[in-house]
């Protein structure tokens, strides 16, 4: 249980940094959605980049640092925001189990951010590495 709480806490730290990067995306929600719709499905390369970002995200306090973190991981601003948001959401959904659908509908998560079955499987396959990068253990 403690391990899950630490993971969720670390993922929330990443999610708190993402809005700074999203600020660099187009100005309104429709444009952000349109930018995200151009992004392809999550790949192992995305997971590896996310893990790299998680291991470096501690102490990030500015938009410039978030953008540099995305660049270091091989992401554009849009892809980095998309990947961080989608993987963090996938991890949360995996931990929610049977309550995942209720969470998605209650929070009105846009379809572009809902992980596919293949993306959820990819995240599950990498869960140990994601947890280690998030907790530092």
C-alpha positions as CSV (number, residue, x, y, z in Angstrom):
1,X,0.0,0.0,0.0
2,X,2.8,2.4,0.9
3,X,4.5,1.7,-2.4
4,X,1.3,2.6,-4.3
5,X,0.9,5.8,-2.3
6,X,4.5,6.8,-3.1
7,X,4.0,6.0,-6.8
8,X,0.8,8.1,-6.9
9,X,2.5,10.9,-5.1
10,X,5.4,10.9,-7.6
11,X,3.1,10.7,-10.5
12,X,1.2,13.7,-9.1
13,X,4.5,15.6,-9.1
14,X,5.0,14.8,-12.8
15,X,1.4,15.8,-13.5
16,X,1.9,19.1,-11.7
17,X,4.8,19.9,-14.0
18,X,2.9,19.0,-17.2
19,X,0.6,22.1,-17.1
20,X,3.7,24.3,-17.3
21,X,4.6,22.6,-20.5
22,X,1.1,22.5,-21.7
23,X,1.1,26.3,-21.4
24,X,3.4,26.3,-24.4
25,X,0.8,24.4,-26.4
26,X,-1.9,26.3,-28.4
27,X,-4.0,28.7,-26.4
28,X,-7.4,26.9,-26.1
29,X,-8.6,23.4,-25.2
30,X,-9.7,22.6,-28.7
31,X,-6.2,23.4,-30.0
32,X,-4.6,21.3,-27.3
33,X,-6.9,18.4,-28.1
34,X,-6.1,18.8,-31.8
35,X,-2.4,18.8,-31.1
36,X,-2.7,15.7,-28.9
37,X,-4.8,13.9,-31.6
38,X,-1.8,14.3,-33.9
39,X,0.3,12.2,-31.5
40,X,0.5,8.5,-32.1
41,X,-0.1,5.7,-29.6
42,X,2.4,5.2,-26.7
43,X,5.4,3.2,-27.5
44,X,8.2,1.5,-25.6
45,X,10.4,4.5,-26.5
46,X,7.8,6.8,-24.9
47,X,7.8,4.6,-21.7
48,X,11.7,4.7,-21.6
49,X,11.6,8.5,-22.0
50,X,9.0,8.9,-19.3
51,X,11.1,6.7,-17.0
52,X,14.1,9.0,-17.7
53,X,12.0,12.1,-17.0
54,X,10.7,10.6,-13.7
55,X,14.2,10.0,-12.5
56,X,15.1,13.6,-13.2
57,X,11.9,15.4,-12.3
58,X,12.6,16.0,-8.6
59,X,13.2,19.6,-7.9
60,X,11.9,21.0,-11.2
61,X,10.5,24.4,-10.5
62,X,10.2,26.2,-13.8
63,X,8.6,25.9,-17.2
64,X,12.1,26.1,-18.8
65,X,13.2,23.1,-16.7
66,X,10.2,21.0,-17.7
67,X,10.8,21.8,-21.4
68,X,14.5,20.9,-21.0
69,X,13.5,17.7,-19.3
70,X,11.2,16.9,-22.3
71,X,14.0,17.7,-24.7
72,X,16.5,15.5,-22.8
73,X,14.1,12.6,-23.0
74,X,13.7,13.1,-26.8
75,X,10.3,14.6,-26.7
76,X,8.8,17.7,-28.3
77,X,6.8,19.9,-26.0
78,X,3.5,18.4,-27.2
79,X,4.7,14.8,-27.1
80,X,6.2,15.2,-23.7
81,X,3.0,16.6,-22.3
82,X,1.0,13.9,-24.0
83,X,3.2,11.0,-22.9
84,X,3.5,12.2,-19.3
85,X,-0.3,12.8,-19.0
86,X,-1.3,9.6,-20.7
87,X,1.2,7.3,-18.8
88,X,0.3,8.9,-15.5
89,X,-3.4,8.4,-16.3
90,X,-2.7,4.8,-17.3
91,X,-0.9,4.0,-14.1
92,X,-3.8,5.5,-12.1
93,X,-6.4,3.5,-14.1
94,X,-4.4,0.3,-13.5
95,X,-4.4,0.9,-9.8
96,X,-8.1,1.8,-9.8
97,X,-9.0,-1.6,-11.4
98,X,-12.7,-2.0,-11.5
99,X,-13.3,1.6,-10.7
100,X,-11.4,2.9,-13.7
101,X,-14.4,3.4,-16.0
102,X,-16.2,5.4,-13.3
103,X,-13.2,7.6,-12.8
104,X,-13.0,8.3,-16.5
105,X,-16.6,9.2,-16.8
106,X,-16.7,11.2,-13.6
107,X,-13.7,13.2,-14.6
108,X,-14.7,13.6,-18.2
109,X,-11.3,12.5,-19.5
110,X,-11.1,13.3,-23.2
111,X,-10.9,10.3,-25.5
112,X,-7.5,11.4,-26.8
113,X,-6.0,10.8,-23.4
114,X,-7.7,7.5,-22.6
115,X,-5.2,4.8,-22.9
116,X,-6.1,1.9,-25.3
117,X,-5.9,-1.7,-24.2
118,X,-2.5,-2.0,-25.9
119,X,-1.2,1.1,-24.1
120,X,-2.5,-0.2,-20.8
121,X,-0.7,-3.5,-21.4
122,X,2.5,-1.6,-22.3
123,X,2.3,0.4,-19.1
124,X,1.6,-2.8,-17.0
125,X,4.6,-4.5,-18.6
126,X,6.8,-1.6,-17.5
127,X,5.1,-0.9,-14.1
128,X,8.1,-2.1,-12.1
129,X,10.5,0.3,-13.9
130,X,8.0,3.1,-13.7
131,X,7.5,2.6,-9.9
132,X,11.3,2.4,-9.4
133,X,11.8,5.7,-11.3
134,X,9.0,7.3,-9.4
135,X,10.1,6.3,-5.9
136,X,13.8,6.3,-6.5
137,X,14.1,2.7,-5.3
